[in-house]
Amino acid sequence: MSVDSMFVHKMWVDHELSKMVEGGVPFPMLSDGGGKVGSAYGVYDEEGGVDVRGRFLIDPDGIIQGFEVLTPPVGRNVGETLRQIQAFQLVRESKGSKATPSGWKPGKPVLQPGEHLVGNVWKEWKVTMAFD
């Protein structure tokens, strides 16, 4: 989503993104003309009239589970975003009985939250990282 119009988005997809992503972007691009959505999330730069680069991971209940805001010169890591979405999905599906360690990827060991982890997370972390 950006403050750009749908026409600017179409030009960007046709002339840029389609050359980087085969088949184009597989999701709709939304326009935040006037910056109302960006203002609600604290990423609208009123002086510049633009939304700064931010991503928000919102669960099915409408709760923000994660976010990242970057200045325009720094690119985002789509792979990391997808990894985080998969981690949030796993934790949600487990109803909190599983947690993911730093750098967790699907198929890798998870943590079982509980009192046994207090003071021992480093041991579990060493075991889970040994599988990388």
Buried (B, 14 or more C-beta within 10 A) or exposed (E): BBBBEEEEBEEBBEEEEEEEEEEEEEEEBEBBEEBEBBBEBEBBEEEEEBBBBBBEBEBEEEEEBBEBEEEEEEEEEEEEBEBBBBBBEBBBEEEEEBBBBEEBEEEEBBBEEEEEBEEEEEEBBEEBBEEE
